[in-house]
Amino acid sequence: MPPASRTRIALAFAVVYVVWGSTYLAIRIAVRDLPPALFAGMRFFIAGCLLGVFATLRGQRLPKNRYDCLAAAFMGLMMVTFGNGLVTWGEQWIASNQAALINSSSALWVAWFGTFGAHGYALSWRKRIGVAVGFGGVALMLLPGHGFTITHLWAQSGILLAAICWAGGAMFGRVARITTPALMFTALEMLFGGAALAAVGFGRGEVAQWHWTWTAGGALAYLIVFGSCFAYTSYIWLLKYVTPDKLTTISYVNPAIALLLGWMVLGESVAGARLIGMLIILAGIVLAAVEPRRKPVVTSEGGIE
């Protein structure tokens, strides 16, 4: 695979940082009026159609082998149906900033999942401490607070499960030997995942709960165009071109943006044990995901290692 330019990588990160940091707010606004499964399903199915048309116009074709089709279906189910669907469902009760913080634990799951299998790697003590610290912060975020109900716990647990599924799908995407061009493959992921979510929505009778408002329609349009077409495609592209430690910076930049936007638009705040939990999660992610820069070592022959 040819190397990507620094400019393209920087632009892709900028899109994912800013847009995905704002999607938690858009989802929170949309689910006030639209049922979660059908809303999320329409978001990704429409985005998949748009991206598929664009990929076709650029000369990209549908996969010709069974492996790529199955890989797209698996990643669509893990990252779209479960990874995004459960976040959308949970944000009916959970504030957007809290959802972003719990979902940021995907970086910790990525670090842990990387130790599994024949190609797994051993975690350094620094990373082990980071994973343990980060999970401790997640536990603090899940502690009952003022106005606690069992529904909130289920919603928080659903978002935590979303982070696990997302990490599993992302790790599979890094090692999968996919031959289909990136845009077309991403479109298929969205179509598979979005169709599954829409099926759940239809099965739950959410059609009768669908009530259009200008606010919800604007949030849906933003999520289709920017959250799915631009940011999701940028993330799938980055999976192939950057190392995991750089990729997981998304997990502590996005919550910061979500916190700021949630406070500015909806008046959301984080205090008490949840504030401590937030700081602990971010500290754990930094320890687990960011490798310290090593100083170059000059060898006896004059070379640099």
KEKE-3310 file (N, C-alpha, C; in steps of 0.2 Angstrom, whole numbers, plus 5000, padded with zeros to 4 digits):
npx = (5004:5004:5012:5003:5001:5006:4998:4985:4983:4982:4971:4961:4961:4957:4944:4938:4941:4934:4921:4916:4916:4906:4895:4888:4881:4872:4865:4859:4850:4842:4836:4826:4815:4814:4813:4825:4831:4826:4829:4843:4846:4841:4849:4862:4859:4855:4866:4875:4870:4872:4886:4890:4885:4893:4906:4904:4904:4916:4923:4924:4920:4908:4912:4920:4922:4918:4924:4926:4913:4907:4916:4913:4899:4901:4909:4900:4889:4896:4901:4892:4878:4879:4889:4886:4872:4868:4874:4866:4853:4856:4857:4845:4842:4854:4866:4874:4888:4892:4889:4899:4911:4910:4910:4923:4931:4933:4946:4953:4948:4953:4967:4967:4961:4971:4980:4976:4975:4985:4993:4994:5000:5011:5007:5015:5021:5017:5006:4998:4995:4989:4977:4970:4969:4961:4949:4945:4941:4930:4921:4919:4911:4900:4894:4879:4870:4863:4846:4845:4840:4836:4835:4844:4856:4855:4856:4868:4876:4873:4880:4893:4894:4893:4905:4914:4910:4913:4927:4931:4926:4934:4947:4947:4946:4958:4967:4961:4961:4956:4951:4942:4940:4942:4931:4920:4919:4917:4904:4896:4898:4890:4878:4874:4875:4866:4854:4851:4849:4837:4828:4827:4820:4808:4803:4801:4790:4793:4789:4777:4781:4788:4791:4792:4803:4809:4821:4825:4826:4836:4847:4848:4851:4864:4871:4870:4877:4890:4893:4893:4896:4908:4916:4915:4920:4933:4939:4939:4948:4959:4962:4970:4982:4988:4996:4990:4992:4992:4979:4970:4970:4959:4950:4952:4951:4939:4929:4932:4928:4915:4911:4912:4903:4891:4890:4889:4877:4867:4868:4874:4884:4898:4901:4907:4909:4908:4916:4928:4930:4930:4942:4951:4948:4953:4967:4970:4969:4978:4990:4989:4988:4997:5013:5028:5040:5055:5072:5084:5097:5114:5125:5140:5145:5142:5129:5111:5099)
npy = (4994:5011:5025:5037:5055:5068:5079:5074:5065:5073:5081:5071:5067:5079:5081:5069:5072:5084:5083:5070:5073:5082:5074:5068:5077:5080:5068:5067:5078:5074:5062:5066:5068:5058:5041:5029:5017:5017:5030:5030:5019:5024:5035:5029:5020:5029:5037:5027:5024:5036:5037:5025:5028:5039:5032:5023:5032:5036:5026:5014:4998:4985:4972:4957:4946:4933:4935:4949:4954:4947:4953:4966:4965:4960:4971:4981:4977:4977:4990:4999:4994:4990:4997:5011:5011:5007:5018:5028:5024:5024:5038:5043:5044:5047:5061:5070:5073:5064:5051:5052:5051:5039:5031:5033:5024:5015:5015:5009:4996:4993:4992:4981:4971:4969:4961:4948:4932:4924:4934:4943:4955:4958:4968:4982:4987:5000:5002:4992:4997:5009:5004:4998:5009:5017:5009:5009:5023:5022:5014:5023:5033:5026:5025:5027:5042:5058:5058:5045:5031:5014:5013:5022:5016:5004:5011:5017:5006:5000:5009:5007:4994:4997:5003:4992:4984:4992:4993:4980:4978:4988:4983:4971:4977:4982:4972:4964:4957:4966:4969:4977:4994:5008:5018:5011:5000:5005:5011:4999:4994:5003:5002:4988:4989:4999:4994:4984:4990:4998:4988:4983:4994:4995:4982:4985:4994:5007:5016:5022:5031:5041:5057:5071:5085:5102:5103:5090:5085:5093:5089:5075:5076:5082:5072:5062:5067:5074:5067:5053:5051:5059:5059:5045:5039:5044:5039:5025:5025:5030:5019:5011:5018:5024:5022:5012:5019:5033:5033:5031:5043:5050:5046:5054:5067:5069:5067:5079:5089:5086:5088:5102:5107:5101:5108:5121:5121:5113:5115:5105:5097:5091:5084:5081:5063:5059:5069:5066:5053:5056:5062:5052:5042:5048:5050:5036:5032:5040:5034:5021:5021:5030:5030:5034:5045:5040:5043:5045:5033:5032:5022:5012:5011:5023:5025:5027:5022)
npz = (5000:4995:5003:5012:5010:5022:5023:5018:5028:5040:5037:5036:5050:5056:5051:5057:5071:5073:5067:5072:5086:5087:5084:5094:5101:5090:5089:5101:5101:5090:5094:5103:5096:5086:5083:5090:5083:5070:5066:5066:5057:5045:5044:5041:5031:5020:5019:5015:5002:4996:4996:4990:4977:4973:4974:4963:4953:4953:4947:4955:4959:4964:4977:4971:4977:4990:5002:5005:5005:5016:5026:5025:5029:5042:5049:5047:5055:5068:5069:5065:5067:5080:5086:5083:5084:5097:5104:5100:5104:5118:5121:5122:5136:5141:5144:5131:5132:5142:5136:5126:5133:5140:5128:5123:5129:5120:5115:5125:5124:5112:5114:5123:5115:5106:5111:5109:5100:5086:5081:5091:5103:5117:5131:5137:5153:5156:5147:5152:5165:5161:5154:5165:5173:5165:5164:5177:5178:5169:5177:5187:5180:5178:5190:5201:5201:5205:5204:5198:5189:5185:5171:5166:5170:5162:5149:5150:5151:5138:5130:5133:5129:5115:5113:5115:5104:5093:5094:5092:5079:5072:5075:5068:5055:5053:5051:5041:5025:5013:4997:4990:4984:4995:4997:4991:4999:5012:5009:5008:5021:5028:5022:5025:5039:5042:5036:5045:5057:5053:5051:5064:5069:5061:5065:5079:5078:5076:5066:5068:5078:5072:5070:5061:5063:5061:5068:5071:5058:5053:5061:5057:5044:5045:5051:5042:5030:5035:5048:5044:5029:5027:5039:5044:5033:5032:5044:5042:5031:5038:5046:5039:5036:5047:5063:5077:5090:5086:5080:5091:5097:5094:5103:5114:5110:5104:5115:5122:5113:5112:5126:5126:5117:5121:5133:5129:5120:5125:5139:5147:5160:5169:5184:5201:5205:5192:5185:5190:5186:5172:5170:5174:5165:5153:5156:5157:5144:5138:5144:5139:5125:5119:5114:5122:5115:5109:5112:5099:5097:5095:5087:5088:5076:5070:5066:5067:5078)
capx = (5000:5008:5011:4999:5004:5005:4992:4979:4982:4980:4964:4957:4961:4954:4937:4936:4941:4928:4914:4913:4915:4899:4889:4885:4876:4867:4861:4855:4845:4838:4832:4821:4809:4814:4814:4832:4834:4824:4833:4850:4846:4840:4856:4868:4857:4855:4873:4878:4868:4876:4893:4890:4884:4899:4911:4903:4905:4924:4925:4925:4915:4906:4917:4919:4924:4914:4927:4925:4906:4907:4920:4909:4893:4903:4911:4894:4886:4899:4903:4886:4872:4880:4893:4882:4865:4868:4875:4859:4848:4857:4857:4838:4842:4861:4868:4879:4895:4893:4890:4905:4916:4910:4912:4930:4934:4935:4953:4956:4947:4957:4973:4967:4960:4977:4984:4973:4976:4991:4997:4993:5006:5011:5006:5020:5018:5014:5000:4993:4992:4984:4971:4967:4966:4955:4943:4943:4937:4923:4917:4916:4906:4894:4891:4873:4871:4857:4840:4847:4835:4839:4835:4850:4861:4855:4858:4876:4879:4873:4885:4899:4894:4894:4913:4917:4909:4917:4934:4931:4926:4940:4953:4946:4947:4965:4970:4957:4964:4951:4953:4938:4942:4939:4924:4914:4919:4913:4897:4893:4897:4884:4871:4873:4873:4860:4848:4850:4846:4831:4824:4825:4816:4802:4801:4798:4785:4795:4786:4772:4784:4792:4788:4797:4803:4815:4827:4827:4828:4843:4852:4848:4855:4871:4874:4871:4883:4896:4895:4894:4899:4914:4920:4916:4925:4940:4941:4940:4954:4965:4964:4975:4987:4991:4997:4985:4993:4989:4972:4967:4970:4952:4946:4952:4950:4931:4925:4933:4924:4908:4910:4912:4897:4886:4889:4887:4871:4862:4869:4876:4890:4901:4903:4907:4912:4909:4921:4935:4930:4932:4949:4954:4948:4958:4973:4971:4969:4985:4995:4988:4988:5002:5019:5033:5045:5062:5078:5089:5103:5120:5128:5147:5147:5140:5122:5106:5094)
capy = (5000:5017:5029:5043:5061:5070:5083:5070:5062:5078:5083:5066:5068:5085:5079:5065:5075:5090:5081:5065:5076:5085:5070:5066:5082:5080:5062:5069:5082:5070:5057:5069:5068:5053:5034:5028:5012:5019:5036:5028:5015:5029:5039:5025:5018:5034:5038:5021:5024:5042:5035:5020:5032:5043:5028:5021:5038:5037:5020:5009:4992:4981:4967:4951:4940:4932:4937:4956:4955:4945:4957:4972:4964:4960:4977:4985:4975:4978:4997:5003:4992:4990:5003:5017:5010:5007:5025:5032:5021:5026:5045:5045:5045:5049:5067:5069:5073:5057:5046:5053:5049:5031:5028:5034:5018:5010:5015:5004:4989:4991:4990:4975:4966:4968:4955:4941:4929:4923:4940:4948:4958:4959:4975:4985:4988:5006:5001:4988:5002:5013:5000:4997:5015:5019:5005:5012:5029:5020:5012:5029:5036:5022:5025:5030:5049:5061:5056:5039:5026:5008:5014:5025:5011:5001:5015:5018:4999:4999:5013:5004:4988:5000:5004:4986:4982:4997:4992:4974:4979:4992:4979:4967:4981:4984:4966:4961:4958:4968:4971:4982:5000:5010:5021:5006:4995:5009:5011:4993:4993:5007:4998:4982:4991:5003:4990:4980:4995:5000:4982:4983:4999:4992:4977:4988:4998:5014:5020:5026:5036:5045:5064:5076:5092:5105:5102:5083:5084:5096:5084:5069:5078:5084:5066:5058:5070:5075:5061:5047:5051:5062:5057:5038:5037:5046:5035:5019:5026:5031:5013:5008:5022:5026:5017:5012:5025:5039:5033:5032:5050:5052:5044:5059:5073:5069:5069:5086:5093:5084:5091:5109:5108:5099:5113:5127:5121:5110:5117:5099:5098:5085:5086:5075:5057:5059:5073:5062:5048:5058:5063:5046:5039:5052:5048:5029:5032:5042:5029:5014:5022:5035:5028:5039:5046:5037:5047:5041:5030:5032:5015:5012:5012:5030:5025:5029:5017)
capz = (5000:4995:5009:5012:5012:5029:5022:5018:5035:5044:5035:5039:5057:5057:5050:5062:5077:5074:5066:5077:5092:5087:5082:5100:5102:5085:5090:5107:5098:5085:5097:5106:5091:5081:5087:5089:5078:5063:5064:5065:5051:5039:5043:5038:5024:5015:5018:5011:4996:4993:4996:4984:4970:4972:4973:4957:4948:4953:4944:4959:4958:4970:4978:4967:4981:4995:5008:5006:5006:5023:5030:5025:5033:5049:5051:5047:5061:5074:5070:5063:5070:5088:5089:5083:5086:5104:5107:5098:5109:5125:5121:5124:5143:5144:5141:5125:5135:5146:5131:5123:5138:5140:5122:5122:5132:5114:5114:5130:5122:5106:5117:5126:5110:5102:5114:5107:5093:5084:5079:5097:5106:5124:5133:5142:5160:5155:5144:5157:5170:5157:5153:5171:5176:5161:5166:5183:5176:5166:5182:5191:5176:5179:5197:5202:5203:5207:5199:5195:5188:5182:5164:5165:5170:5155:5144:5150:5149:5131:5126:5135:5124:5109:5113:5114:5097:5089:5095:5089:5072:5070:5075:5062:5049:5052:5048:5036:5018:5009:4990:4987:4986:5002:4997:4990:5005:5017:5008:5009:5028:5030:5019:5029:5046:5042:5035:5051:5061:5050:5052:5071:5070:5059:5070:5085:5077:5077:5061:5071:5082:5068:5070:5058:5065:5058:5072:5070:5051:5052:5064:5053:5037:5047:5053:5035:5026:5039:5052:5040:5023:5028:5045:5044:5027:5034:5049:5038:5027:5043:5049:5034:5035:5053:5068:5082:5095:5083:5079:5097:5099:5093:5109:5120:5107:5103:5121:5124:5109:5114:5132:5125:5113:5126:5138:5125:5117:5130:5146:5150:5164:5172:5191:5206:5203:5184:5183:5192:5181:5165:5170:5175:5158:5148:5158:5156:5137:5136:5146:5135:5118:5116:5115:5123:5110:5111:5109:5094:5099:5090:5087:5088:5069:5068:5063:5072:5079)
cpx = (5004:5007:5007:5002:5002:4999:4986:4978:4979:4973:4959:4956:4956:4946:4934:4935:4934:4921:4911:4912:4908:4893:4885:4879:4870:4862:4856:4849:4840:4833:4826:4814:4808:4816:4821:4834:4832:4828:4840:4851:4845:4846:4861:4866:4857:4862:4877:4876:4872:4883:4894:4890:4891:4905:4910:4905:4913:4927:4926:4919:4914:4911:4915:4921:4919:4917:4925:4918:4905:4910:4916:4902:4895:4905:4905:4890:4889:4900:4897:4880:4873:4884:4890:4875:4864:4869:4869:4854:4849:4856:4850:4838:4849:4863:4874:4886:4896:4893:4896:4911:4916:4912:4919:4934:4936:4942:4956:4954:4951:4964:4973:4966:4966:4981:4982:4976:4984:4996:4996:5000:5006:5011:5012:5017:5014:5007:4995:4990:4987:4977:4967:4965:4960:4948:4940:4939:4930:4919:4914:4911:4900:4890:4884:4874:4864:4851:4841:4841:4839:4839:4842:4856:4861:4857:4866:4879:4879:4878:4892:4900:4896:4902:4916:4916:4913:4924:4935:4931:4932:4946:4953:4948:4954:4969:4967:4960:4958:4954:4948:4940:4938:4932:4919:4913:4915:4906:4893:4893:4891:4878:4870:4871:4867:4853:4846:4846:4838:4826:4822:4820:4809:4799:4798:4793:4786:4792:4781:4774:4788:4788:4793:4797:4809:4822:4830:4830:4835:4849:4853:4853:4862:4874:4875:4877:4889:4898:4896:4898:4907:4918:4921:4921:4932:4943:4943:4947:4960:4967:4969:4982:4991:4992:4992:4986:4991:4982:4968:4967:4963:4948:4947:4951:4942:4928:4926:4929:4916:4906:4908:4905:4891:4884:4886:4880:4865:4863:4871:4883:4892:4903:4904:4911:4913:4915:4928:4935:4932:4940:4953:4954:4953:4965:4975:4972:4976:4990:4995:4989:4994:5009:5024:5038:5052:5067:5082:5095:5109:5124:5136:5149:5145:5133:5118:5101:5088)
cpy = (5006:5021:5035:5050:5064:5075:5080:5067:5067:5081:5078:5066:5074:5084:5075:5068:5080:5087:5075:5068:5080:5080:5068:5071:5082:5074:5064:5073:5078:5066:5060:5069:5062:5046:5032:5023:5014:5025:5034:5024:5019:5033:5035:5022:5023:5036:5033:5022:5030:5040:5030:5023:5035:5038:5025:5026:5038:5030:5014:5004:4988:4975:4961:4945:4939:4935:4945:4958:4953:4950:4964:4971:4964:4967:4982:4984:4977:4986:5001:5001:4992:4996:5010:5017:5010:5014:5029:5030:5024:5034:5047:5047:5048:5056:5065:5068:5066:5051:5046:5050:5042:5028:5029:5028:5013:5010:5010:4997:4988:4989:4983:4969:4964:4963:4948:4939:4928:4929:4945:4950:4959:4967:4977:4986:4995:5006:4997:4993:5007:5010:5000:5003:5018:5015:5007:5018:5027:5018:5018:5033:5032:5022:5029:5038:5052:5060:5049:5034:5020:5009:5018:5020:5006:5005:5016:5011:4998:5003:5010:4998:4991:5001:4998:4983:4986:4995:4985:4974:4983:4987:4974:4971:4982:4978:4962:4962:4959:4971:4976:4989:5003:5013:5016:5002:4999:5010:5005:4992:4997:5004:4992:4984:4995:4999:4986:4984:4997:4994:4981:4988:4998:4987:4980:4993:5005:5019:5025:5032:5041:5052:5069:5083:5095:5104:5095:5082:5087:5092:5078:5071:5079:5077:5062:5061:5071:5069:5055:5047:5054:5059:5049:5036:5039:5042:5028:5020:5027:5024:5009:5012:5025:5021:5017:5018:5031:5039:5034:5039:5053:5051:5049:5066:5074:5070:5076:5091:5092:5088:5099:5111:5106:5105:5120:5127:5118:5112:5111:5101:5092:5087:5080:5069:5057:5063:5069:5057:5050:5059:5057:5042:5042:5050:5041:5029:5034:5037:5023:5015:5026:5032:5034:5040:5044:5042:5042:5039:5029:5026:5017:5013:5019:5030:5027:5024:5020)
cpz = (5000:5001:5007:5014:5019:5028:5022:5025:5040:5043:5037:5046:5059:5056:5055:5069:5078:5073:5071:5084:5093:5086:5088:5102:5097:5086:5096:5105:5094:5089:5102:5102:5087:5085:5085:5083:5071:5061:5062:5059:5045:5038:5039:5031:5019:5014:5014:5004:4992:4991:4990:4977:4968:4971:4966:4951:4947:4950:4949:4958:4965:4971:4973:4971:4987:5002:5010:5008:5014:5028:5030:5030:5041:5052:5051:5053:5067:5075:5069:5068:5078:5090:5089:5085:5093:5107:5106:5103:5116:5126:5122:5131:5145:5140:5136:5128:5138:5141:5127:5127:5139:5134:5120:5125:5126:5113:5119:5127:5116:5109:5119:5120:5106:5105:5112:5100:5092:5083:5085:5099:5113:5126:5138:5148:5160:5152:5148:5162:5167:5156:5160:5174:5172:5163:5173:5183:5173:5172:5186:5187:5177:5186:5197:5204:5205:5201:5195:5195:5184:5174:5162:5165:5164:5149:5144:5148:5141:5127:5128:5130:5117:5108:5112:5107:5092:5089:5091:5081:5069:5070:5069:5056:5048:5049:5042:5029:5013:5002:4987:4989:4992:5002:4996:4996:5011:5016:5009:5017:5031:5028:5024:5036:5047:5041:5041:5056:5059:5052:5059:5072:5067:5063:5076:5084:5077:5071:5063:5075:5079:5067:5067:5062:5062:5061:5071:5063:5050:5055:5060:5047:5039:5048:5046:5031:5029:5043:5049:5034:5023:5033:5045:5039:5029:5039:5046:5034:5032:5046:5045:5034:5041:5058:5074:5087:5092:5082:5085:5100:5098:5099:5115:5117:5106:5109:5123:5120:5111:5121:5131:5122:5117:5131:5135:5123:5121:5137:5150:5154:5167:5179:5195:5203:5196:5182:5184:5187:5174:5165:5170:5168:5153:5150:5156:5148:5135:5138:5141:5128:5115:5119:5116:5117:5112:5108:5105:5098:5094:5092:5087:5081:5066:5066:5069:5072:5082)
residu = (MET:PRO:PRO:ALA:SER:ARG:THR:ARG:ILE:ALA:LEU:ALA:PHE:ALA:VAL:VAL:TYR:VAL:VAL:TRP:GLY:SER:THR:TYR:LEU:ALA:ILE:ARG:ILE:ALA:VAL:ARG:ASP:LEU:PRO:PRO:ALA:LEU:PHE:ALA:GLY:MET:ARG:PHE:PHE:ILE:ALA:GLY:CYS:LEU:LEU:GLY:VAL:PHE:ALA:THR:LEU:ARG:GLY:GLN:ARG:LEU:PRO:LYS:ASN:ARG:TYR:ASP:CYS:LEU:ALA:ALA:ALA:PHE:MET:GLY:LEU:MET:MET:VAL:THR:PHE:GLY:ASN:GLY:LEU:VAL:THR:TRP:GLY:GLU:GLN:TRP:ILE:ALA:SER:ASN:GLN:ALA:ALA:LEU:ILE:ASN:SER:SER:SER:ALA:LEU:TRP:VAL:ALA:TRP:PHE:GLY:THR:PHE:GLY:ALA:HIS:GLY:TYR:ALA:LEU:SER:TRP:ARG:LYS:ARG:ILE:GLY:VAL:ALA:VAL:GLY:PHE:GLY:GLY:VAL:ALA:LEU:MET:LEU:LEU:PRO:GLY:HIS:GLY:PHE:THR:ILE:THR:HIS:LEU:TRP:ALA:GLN:SER:GLY:ILE:LEU:LEU:ALA:ALA:ILE:CYS:TRP:ALA:GLY:GLY:ALA:MET:PHE:GLY:ARG:VAL:ALA:ARG:ILE:THR:THR:PRO:ALA:LEU:MET:PHE:THR:ALA:LEU:GLU:MET:LEU:PHE:GLY:GLY:ALA:ALA:LEU:ALA:ALA:VAL:GLY:PHE:GLY:ARG:GLY:GLU:VAL:ALA:GLN:TRP:HIS:TRP:THR:TRP:THR:ALA:GLY:GLY:ALA:LEU:ALA:TYR:LEU:ILE:VAL:PHE:GLY:SER:CYS:PHE:ALA:TYR:THR:SER:TYR:ILE:TRP:LEU:LEU:LYS:TYR:VAL:THR:PRO:ASP:LYS:LEU:THR:THR:ILE:SER:TYR:VAL:ASN:PRO:ALA:ILE:ALA:LEU:LEU:LEU:GLY:TRP:MET:VAL:LEU:GLY:GLU:SER:VAL:ALA:GLY:ALA:ARG:LEU:ILE:GLY:MET:LEU:ILE:ILE:LEU:ALA:GLY:ILE:VAL:LEU:ALA:ALA:VAL:GLU:PRO:ARG:ARG:LYS:PRO:VAL:VAL:THR:SER:GLU:GLY:GLY:ILE:GLU)
# end
